[in-house]
Amino acid sequence: ASPNPFTDHIEINYGVFQKAKVAISVYDIRGQKVATLDERMLDPEKYSVLWNPHRNLPKGHYFISIMINDLQVHYLKVIRQ
């Protein structure tokens, strides 16, 4: 994900190696979901999604979860400045 830390937006790049259900979500430090960035069936390919959080969303630490076929495959911390 870049840039990290970010101010206005952050881009998440990921790949799918076989047709799969993908869900990308953002959680705050308390574990509450603050955004769903993508949730659909995808063909094998490289993908990119942009998160433009609402300006009222506080600065701080957030966690991006990438799930493929209901299994968490990536979990990363991003910082909004």
N, C-alpha and C positions, 0 to 999 in steps of 0.2 A: 504494500500500500504506500502510495506516495502522493504528496509529500507527507512526512510524518516527523515532527508535529505539523499540523495544518491549521489554517484559519477559516477559510470559507468552504473549501471542498477537498475531498480526497478521492483518489482513483484506486480501485481494487482490481488487480489483474489475476485471473485464474484460468485453469484449463480443465477440460473434461475429456477423459480418454475413451469413454464409451457412453452411449446414450444413457442419461441418468437424470433423476430429479434433483435439482439444485435449489438450495435455500440459503440466502445470505442475509443475515440479520445483524443489527447493532444493539448492544446492551450498554447500560450505564454501569457505574461502579457498584451499584446495589443489585445488579442482575436483572433489572427491568428492561424489557425490550423498548427501544426508542425509535427503531426504524426497521422496515423490511426492504432490502435493496433489490432483491430478485427472488423469485419463487416460481420455477417452471421446469418442464422437461427440456433438456438441451442435448444436441447432437455433439459428437466429439469435435472439439474446436477449442481455440483460445478465446477468452471473453474478457471484457472489461466493464466495470460498473462504476458510476460516479456517485458519491454521496455528497449532497449539498444540504447539510443540516439547517433547520430553521434557525434564524438568527437569535431566537429566544432560548435555544438550547445552550445551557451553560458551558463555559470552558471547563476542561478537565479530561479525565481518562475515560475512554470508551473501548469496548471490545467488539471485534467483528468476528462472527462465527460463520464458517462456510460448512454447510452440511450437504453431503452427496448421498442420495438414497437413504436418508434418515440417519446417517452416520457422520459424526463431526470429524472432518478431515483437516480443518485448520482453524486456529483461534489466535487472533493477534490483538495486541493492545495498540491503540492509536491515541494521540493526545491532541485535543483541540485547544489552541492558544487564543 
